[in-house]
Amino acid sequence: MKSPISMKRGTAAAVFIDLQEEHRQDPRYLVEGFAGILANVHRLQAAARQNHVPLYHWAYIVDLDSQDRPFHPVGADGKSAFSDKSDPLTEICHEVAPAEGEALLIKAEASAFRSGSAADQLKARGIEWLVVAGVWTEACIDASVKDAVARGFRVLLVKDACGSGSAAMHQTGILNLANRLYGGAITDTDGACRLLAGETVTAWQVEGSVPLRFSFDNAAALYAEL
């Protein structure tokens, strides 16, 4: 259902996950509509900075020399098949890169909050809401959102500032999260920017358990209604 929400000033942080060059340059890991996603992320970042909302950026980087990762896919050279520490395409895309003083955090797993001290640091700052954008929706976004909720954060998921390898992967990833996004909400970039500015916005919030039952035929239509 859609209902009005707002975020008290000083209680929100903006989280940007894995917006790395490989998702627009490596033909194996391209994100559909990535240019539009980056443009929306750029708008979100501008709104966050203008409204003194702290920004946190994550990059996924694999270091097989120091990480025990059984079954991890590797190339002929023995390096990680994706996001290898030596690959320049792990750089954050320049138009959404951290500004001076903003945190750039490295993760070696899908979730930004499964390990490390970021969640505790955010809690210590009095953060209640995480405004989340990034890629891939059904993988690192899904894992990060679920772990954030488990740590007691309310998540505002910005659906058109996230993406995946295809529209179907992205849309069903958002719908799956919508069914279980307890305490949080889903909106688009326009709504998120307004919320960051202190406005009240009507946004999707889950009510009950699994309210959205989707199929191949109606997933896109349900996604558009969020």
Secondary structure as UniProt FT lines:
FT   STRAND          2..5
FT   TURN            9..10
FT   STRAND          12..17
FT   HELIX           22..25
FT   TURN            27..28
FT   TURN            32..33
FT   HELIX           34..50
FT   TURN            51..52
FT   STRAND          55..60
FT   TURN            64..66
FT   TURN            70..71
FT   TURN            76..77
FT   TURN            85..86
FT   HELIX           88..90
FT   HELIX           94..96
FT   TURN            100..101
FT   STRAND          103..107
FT   HELIX           118..124
FT   TURN            125..126
FT   STRAND          129..135
FT   HELIX           137..141
FT   HELIX           142..150
FT   TURN            151..152
FT   STRAND          154..163
FT   HELIX           167..178
FT   TURN            179..180
FT   TURN            182..183
FT   STRAND          185..187
FT   HELIX           189..196
FT   TURN            197..198
FT   STRAND          201..204
FT   TURN            216..218
FT   HELIX           219..225
//
